Amino acid sequence: MIARKPCVGTPHLGAAMARSRRTGAASLLAAMASMVTALAASGASIPDPLPDPDGKPADMSKPVQVYILMGQSNMLGFGNVGQLKGIHDGKGKYPYLFDDAGNFTVRKDARNVRVMCSGNSPARTHKNDWLSAQGGHDGKHIGPEIGIGYYVAHVTDAPVMILKSCIGNRSLGWDLLPPGSESYEYNGKTCPGYGKPEGGGWYAGCQYDGDTAAAKNVLAELGNYYPGATRYEVAGFFFWQGDKDFRNDAHSQYYEKNLVNLIAALRKDFNSPEGKFVVATLGQTDENAGGNQGKILKAQLAIGDWNKYPQFKGTTAGVYSRPFCHGSSSSGHYGGNAETYMDIGEAMGKAMAQLIVDGGGAAQKEEEVEEEEEIAEDKPDPSVLAKEAEKLLKIAREAERMRQRPIARVFYRKIVKDCPDTPAAEEAKKRLERLE
């Protein structure tokens, strides 16, 4: 089995806590997001940052693991590709996107596919290539698919396809309304449920039907989109949306219900009953926001609350993206800031990677197996271990207080697994039981 690593020496923990006290909740959330990736990596091989891809093709004896990306214009993506090199050189971010010569890397084990249609009209293919930031999805722009794809492919021991099917200016409460959504009354008006009208024209769910049909058409011609592939499994879904819905009171009020219906509908449509689902909040919306934006944020994060939705246990995650937004807003496409699109994409990719690793299965990459050695000098000092466990517990409690339950769970698990004989582990066990 994989050797257990003690939790002593958690990198940058004290500095992160000090920074958070100085700069507030948003900084703390960003620090926690960074640390949770490092902690997960120590037990589940999700490094941060990622290494450069090895350039090797995937094992084509295994079915392609397909991840479908849906939403509206920011899922489509308006991040300026031309900014990435400057961000990398100036801040040291995204080293896996560039090789030693400064050229964009290419993942030969993952395909990047984008199709788009308006409603249920015929779709057009806009991207069909190996995964790389080179050229973006339209020659000059990226969405979150780059950060998503690199992390998902890293933990997947099979071919991967990132399949984006979306268009801008669409609401979940109308255009993307999933099958199974019934009509309802709001402020004396009847809001339509999913269904095609007899006379034709646009209808509630028209874009859902178009986006899913476009994705299915790609999968029906799999070999044209993943050379040499003959089999696939839809392993999961990503959703980043909400800008249009917050402008409508009814759509905001029913967003959570519609999102739950969306997960069920996608799993049914793509024959993926346990398909994993990651949703991200709008970048500008603070955790304490009120009004319609606050309603949508709470709905999106609620999807990752497995106490509220036990049927989703181990398969869903909500990503709070405010710490990763570097200006502007969803309405302004985040000012075209590539860093925003990359950081939110990475956060979504890490969330999915953690679900993959925690869930195990054939698609998870096999790790080198090591036997635990009972060597006395390798055992950490109990007092040091207890102190480090208390530090982790403090972070976990704060994450839970700020409703970042997926992050809290990872910290609690880390304490229980790697610091089992400490007082903090007892509290972590109790809190973990309550959360799960």
Buried (B, 14 or more C-beta within 10 A) or exposed (E): EEEEEBBBEBEEBEEBBEBBEEEEBBBBBBBBBBBBBBBBBBBBBBBBBBEBBEEEEBEBEBBBBBBBBBBBBBBBBBBBBEBBBEBBEEEEBBEBBBBEEEEBBBBBBBBBBBBBBBBBEEBEBBBBBBBBBBBBBBEEBBBBBBBBBBBBBBBBBBBBBBBBBBBBEBBBBBBBBBBBBEEBEEEEEEBBBBBBEEEEEBBBBBBBBBBBBBBBBBBEEBEEBBEEBEEBBBBBBBBBBBBBBBEBBBBBBBBBBBBBBBBBBBBBBBEBEEBBBBBBBBBBBBBEBEEBBBBBBBBBBBBBBBEEBEEBEEBBBBBBBBBBBBEBBBBEBBBBBBBBBBBBBBBBBBBBBBBBBBEEEEBBEEEEEEEEEEEEEEEBEEEEBBEBBBBBBBBBBBBBEBBBBBBBBBBBBBBBBBBBEBEBBEBBBEBBEEBB
